[in-house]
């Protein structure tokens, strides 16, 4: 039954192509962050990213708009942990900018600042 429901939710083709933000030195910080997580956590976050990829545009509870051209994928992990992946969308691409595990109710300012900087670099380049 789950497989049938999942296929019903997903369109035949993705709406967005997922790409990782790449630094000037060629690093992909979100990919590196995901690889550092437990396999189960990677899978859950990946499923949420895939849901956005296939069903864009989405809103709460999976996606929250932060500001113009900046959104977050909101993922609940086991043991009450919460993951966030900031992204932007440009020309059919979902660009993963920054990911982190939330440790408090409020999004840390340095995480938001880093996502904004990467968004501005991507959109201007």
TIVEX-77960 format. One line per 8 residues: number of its first residue (from 1); their letters; for each residue x, y, z of N, C-alpha, C. Coordinates in Angstrom, 2 decimals, padded with zeros to 5 digits, always signed. Layout:
% TIVEX-77960
NUM> a> X,Y,Z,X,Y,Z,X,Y,Z  ...
***
This chain:
% TIVEX-77960
1> xxxxxxxx> +000.83,-001.20,+000.00,+000.00,+000.00,+000.00,+000.87,+001.26,+000.00  +001.95,+001.25,+000.81,+002.83,+002.41,+000.86,+003.39,+002.73,-000.53  +003.82,+001.71,-001.26,+004.40,+001.90,-002.59,+003.40,+002.56,-003.52  +002.15,+002.13,-003.47,+001.11,+002.71,-004.32,+000.90,+004.19,-003.95  +000.80,+004.51,-002.66,+000.59,+005.88,-002.22,+001.78,+006.76,-002.59  +003.01,+006.24,-002.41,+004.21,+007.00,-002.73,+004.23,+007.32,-004.23  +003.92,+006.33,-005.06,+003.90,+006.55,-006.50,+002.81,+007.54,-006.90  +001.69,+007.53,-006.17,+000.63,+008.49,-006.43,+001.12,+009.91,-006.14
9> xxxxxxxx> +001.88,+010.08,-005.07,+002.37,+011.40,-004.71,+003.41,+011.93,-005.69  +004.23,+011.04,-006.22,+005.30,+011.45,-007.11,+004.81,+011.55,-008.55  +005.24,+012.59,-009.22,+004.92,+012.72,-010.64,+005.87,+011.81,-011.40  +005.58,+011.58,-012.69,+006.43,+010.71,-013.49,+007.85,+011.25,-013.60  +007.98,+012.54,-013.78,+009.29,+013.15,-013.94,+009.47,+014.22,-012.88  +010.71,+014.42,-012.42,+010.93,+015.47,-011.42,+010.62,+016.85,-011.98  +010.12,+017.70,-011.11,+009.85,+019.09,-011.48,+011.17,+019.87,-011.46  +012.04,+019.53,-010.50,+013.32,+020.21,-010.34,+014.46,+019.21,-010.44
17> xxxxxxxx> +015.60,+019.70,-010.88,+016.83,+018.90,-010.86,+017.62,+019.33,-009.63  +018.01,+018.38,-008.79,+018.73,+018.70,-007.57,+020.22,+018.81,-007.86  +020.81,+019.93,-007.44,+022.26,+020.12,-007.57,+022.81,+020.62,-006.23  +024.06,+020.30,-005.98,+024.73,+020.73,-004.77,+025.51,+022.01,-005.04  +025.38,+022.99,-004.16,+026.20,+024.19,-004.25,+027.66,+023.76,-004.19  +028.49,+024.36,-005.05,+029.92,+024.04,-005.09,+030.72,+025.31,-004.81  +031.67,+025.20,-003.89,+032.52,+026.35,-003.56,+033.54,+026.59,-004.67  +034.26,+027.71,-004.56,+035.30,+028.04,-005.54,+036.39,+026.96,-005.57
25> xxxxxxxx> +036.59,+026.27,-004.44,+037.60,+025.21,-004.36,+037.06,+023.85,-004.80  +035.78,+023.81,-005.23,+035.20,+022.57,-005.73,+034.55,+021.70,-004.67  +034.46,+022.16,-003.43,+033.81,+021.40,-002.37,+032.29,+021.51,-002.49  +031.60,+020.48,-002.07,+030.14,+020.48,-002.03,+029.73,+020.28,-000.57  +029.57,+021.39,+000.16,+029.35,+021.30,+001.61,+028.13,+020.50,+002.04  +027.02,+020.59,+001.30,+025.83,+019.85,+001.71,+026.04,+018.35,+001.49  +026.68,+017.98,+000.39,+026.98,+016.56,+000.15,+027.89,+016.03,+001.25  +028.91,+016.81,+001.62,+029.84,+016.40,+002.68,+029.10,+016.25,+004.01
33> xxxxxxxx> +028.21,+017.19,+004.31,+027.43,+017.14,+005.54,+026.55,+015.90,+005.56  +025.86,+015.63,+004.46,+024.99,+014.46,+004.39,+025.79,+013.17,+004.60  +026.96,+013.08,+003.99,+027.79,+011.89,+004.14,+028.27,+011.70,+005.58  +028.32,+012.77,+006.36,+028.79,+012.68,+007.74,+027.69,+012.17,+008.69  +026.45,+012.14,+008.21,+025.32,+011.74,+009.04,+025.14,+010.22,+009.05  +024.38,+009.74,+010.03,+024.02,+008.33,+010.08,+023.22,+007.98,+008.81  +023.35,+006.75,+008.38,+022.67,+006.30,+007.16,+021.17,+006.54,+007.23  +020.56,+006.22,+008.37,+019.11,+006.40,+008.53,+018.72,+007.87,+008.38
41> xxxxxxxx> +019.53,+008.77,+008.93,+019.24,+010.21,+008.82,+019.39,+010.68,+007.39  +020.43,+010.22,+006.70,+020.62,+010.57,+005.28,+019.40,+010.16,+004.46  +018.90,+008.96,+004.75,+017.76,+008.45,+003.99,+016.52,+009.31,+004.21  +016.25,+009.67,+005.45,+015.06,+010.47,+005.76,+015.16,+011.85,+005.11  +016.31,+012.49,+005.23,+016.52,+013.81,+004.62,+016.42,+013.71,+003.10  +017.02,+012.66,+002.54,+016.96,+012.45,+001.09,+015.54,+012.26,+000.59  +014.71,+011.58,+001.36,+013.31,+011.39,+000.96,+012.57,+012.73,+000.94  +012.86,+013.59,+001.91,+012.21,+014.90,+001.92,+012.68,+015.76,+000.74
49> xxxxxxxx> +013.97,+015.70,+000.43,+014.49,+016.45,-000.72,+013.85,+015.93,-002.01  +013.73,+014.62,-002.11,+013.11,+014.02,-003.30,+011.64,+014.43,-003.42  +010.93,+014.49,-002.30,+009.54,+014.94,-002.32,+009.44,+016.35,-002.90  +010.33,+017.23,-002.48,+010.34,+018.60,-003.01,+010.69,+018.57,-004.50  +011.66,+017.77,-004.86,+012.09,+017.67,-006.26,+010.94,+017.28,-007.18  +010.09,+016.35,-006.73,+009.02,+015.84,-007.58,+007.70,+016.60,-007.44  +007.50,+017.31,-006.31,+006.20,+017.93,-006.06,+006.27,+019.46,-005.93  +007.37,+020.08,-006.34,+007.52,+021.52,-006.23,+006.40,+022.22,-006.97
57> xxxxxxxx> +005.82,+023.27,-006.47,+006.10,+023.93,-005.19,+005.35,+023.27,-004.03  +006.01,+023.21,-002.91,+005.45,+022.64,-001.68,+005.49,+023.67,-000.58  +004.64,+023.49,+000.40,+004.64,+024.38,+001.56,+004.86,+023.58,+002.83  +004.39,+024.15,+003.92,+004.53,+023.53,+005.23,+003.74,+022.22,+005.26  +004.19,+021.22,+005.97,+005.29,+021.25,+006.92,+006.65,+020.90,+006.33  +006.70,+020.49,+005.05,+007.98,+020.05,+004.48,+008.88,+021.20,+004.07  +008.30,+022.25,+003.52,+009.08,+023.39,+003.03,+008.56,+024.68,+003.65  +009.50,+025.52,+004.06,+009.14,+026.85,+004.56,+009.96,+027.88,+003.81
65> xxxxxxxx> +009.27,+028.91,+003.32,+009.96,+030.01,+002.65,+010.59,+030.89,+003.73  +011.88,+031.17,+003.57,+012.60,+032.01,+004.52,+012.55,+033.46,+004.06  +012.80,+033.66,+002.79,+012.78,+035.00,+002.17,+012.78,+034.80,+000.67  +012.87,+035.87,-000.08,+012.89,+035.77,-001.54,+014.01,+034.83,-001.98  +013.66,+033.83,-002.77,+014.61,+032.87,-003.35,+015.33,+031.99,-002.32  +014.82,+031.88,-001.11,+015.45,+031.02,-000.11,+014.37,+030.27,+000.67  +014.48,+028.94,+000.64,+013.56,+028.05,+001.35,+014.36,+027.07,+002.19  +013.65,+026.35,+003.07,+014.28,+025.28,+003.82,+013.43,+024.03,+003.72
73> xxxxxxxx> +014.11,+022.88,+003.56,+013.47,+021.58,+003.70,+013.52,+021.26,+005.18  +012.38,+020.92,+005.74,+012.25,+020.69,+007.19,+012.06,+019.19,+007.42  +013.03,+018.58,+008.10,+013.01,+017.13,+008.30,+013.04,+016.78,+009.78  +012.10,+015.95,+010.19,+012.09,+015.41,+011.56,+012.85,+014.10,+011.55  +013.82,+014.00,+012.43,+014.64,+012.79,+012.56,+014.28,+012.06,+013.85  +014.73,+010.82,+013.99,+014.48,+010.10,+015.24,+015.04,+010.83,+016.45  +014.51,+010.49,+017.61,+014.95,+011.03,+018.89,+014.75,+012.54,+018.99  +013.76,+013.06,+018.28,+013.44,+014.47,+018.38,+014.38,+015.42,+017.67
81> xxxxxxxx> +015.33,+014.90,+016.91,+016.24,+015.78,+016.18,+015.54,+016.38,+014.96  +016.02,+017.55,+014.56,+015.45,+018.25,+013.42,+016.57,+018.68,+012.49  +016.43,+018.37,+011.21,+017.42,+018.77,+010.21,+016.79,+019.82,+009.30  +017.64,+020.71,+008.82,+017.22,+021.72,+007.86,+018.21,+021.75,+006.70  +017.67,+021.87,+005.49,+018.50,+022.06,+004.30,+017.97,+023.30,+003.59  +018.80,+024.33,+003.54,+018.44,+025.55,+002.81,+018.67,+025.33,+001.33  +017.77,+025.88,+000.51,+017.93,+025.75,-000.93,+017.35,+026.96,-001.64  +017.77,+027.11,-002.90,+017.20,+028.11,-003.78,+016.78,+027.40,-005.05
89> xxxxxxxx> +015.96,+028.05,-005.85,+015.50,+027.47,-007.11,+015.79,+028.47,-008.21  +016.43,+027.96,-009.26,+016.73,+028.81,-010.42,+016.70,+027.94,-011.67  +015.89,+028.34,-012.63,+015.83,+027.68,-013.94,+015.68,+026.16,-013.82  +014.74,+025.73,-012.99,+014.46,+024.31,-012.87,+015.44,+023.52,-012.01  +016.32,+024.21,-011.31,+017.27,+023.54,-010.44,+017.00,+023.89,-008.98  +017.01,+022.86,-008.14,+016.93,+023.02,-006.69,+018.37,+022.93,-006.19  +018.91,+024.06,-005.77,+020.32,+024.12,-005.38,+020.41,+024.01,-003.86  +021.01,+022.93,-003.37,+021.17,+022.70,-001.94,+022.34,+023.53,-001.43
97> xxxxxxxx> +022.05,+024.51,-000.58,+023.03,+025.51,-000.17,+023.73,+025.20,+001.15  +022.96,+024.74,+002.13,+023.52,+024.53,+003.48,+022.60,+023.61,+004.27  +023.18,+022.69,+005.00,+022.41,+021.79,+005.83,+022.97,+021.74,+007.24  +022.08,+021.51,+008.21,+022.52,+021.43,+009.61,+021.45,+020.76,+010.45  +021.84,+020.32,+011.63,+020.92,+019.77,+012.62,+020.60,+020.89,+013.60  +019.33,+021.16,+013.78,+018.93,+022.24,+014.71,+019.15,+021.80,+016.15  +019.68,+022.70,+016.93,+019.91,+022.43,+018.34,+019.03,+023.30,+019.23  +018.32,+024.25,+018.62,+017.42,+025.12,+019.38,+016.22,+025.46,+018.50
105> xxxxxxxx> +015.24,+026.10,+019.08,+014.03,+026.47,+018.36,+014.34,+027.44,+017.22  +015.20,+028.40,+017.48,+015.53,+029.44,+016.51,+016.68,+028.99,+015.60  +016.56,+029.33,+014.32,+017.64,+029.02,+013.38,+018.84,+029.91,+013.70  +020.01,+029.30,+013.92,+021.20,+030.09,+014.23,+021.51,+031.11,+013.12  +021.87,+032.31,+013.53,+022.16,+033.38,+012.58,+023.27,+033.05,+011.61  +024.32,+032.34,+012.08,+025.43,+032.03,+011.18,+025.01,+031.04,+010.09  +024.07,+030.14,+010.39,+023.59,+029.20,+009.36,+022.78,+029.94,+008.30  +021.94,+030.86,+008.73,+021.15,+031.65,+007.79,+022.04,+032.55,+006.95
113> xxxxxxxx> +023.04,+033.16,+007.58,+023.97,+034.03,+006.85,+024.73,+033.26,+005.77  +025.19,+032.06,+006.13,+025.93,+031.24,+005.17,+025.03,+030.84,+003.99  +023.80,+030.47,+004.28,+022.85,+030.12,+003.21,+022.61,+031.31,+002.29  +022.44,+032.50,+002.88,+022.23,+033.71,+002.06,+023.43,+034.00,+001.16  +024.63,+033.88,+001.73,+025.85,+034.13,+000.94,+025.93,+033.17,-000.24  +025.68,+031.90,+000.02,+025.75,+030.90,-001.05,+024.65,+031.12,-002.08  +023.46,+031.48,-001.63,+022.36,+031.78,-002.54,+022.75,+032.93,-003.46  +023.28,+034.00,-002.88,+023.66,+035.17,-003.68,+024.76,+034.83,-004.69
121> xxxxx> +025.73,+034.01,-004.27,+026.78,+033.56,-005.20,+026.17,+032.77,-006.35  +025.28,+031.86,-006.04,+024.68,+031.01,-007.08,+023.84,+031.84,-008.05  +023.00,+032.70,-007.50,+022.10,+033.47,-008.36,+022.82,+034.51,-009.19  +023.97,+034.98,-008.72,+024.72,+035.97,-009.49,+025.66,+035.33,-010.50  +025.91,+034.04,-010.36,+026.88,+033.36,-011.23,+026.21,+032.66,-012.33
***
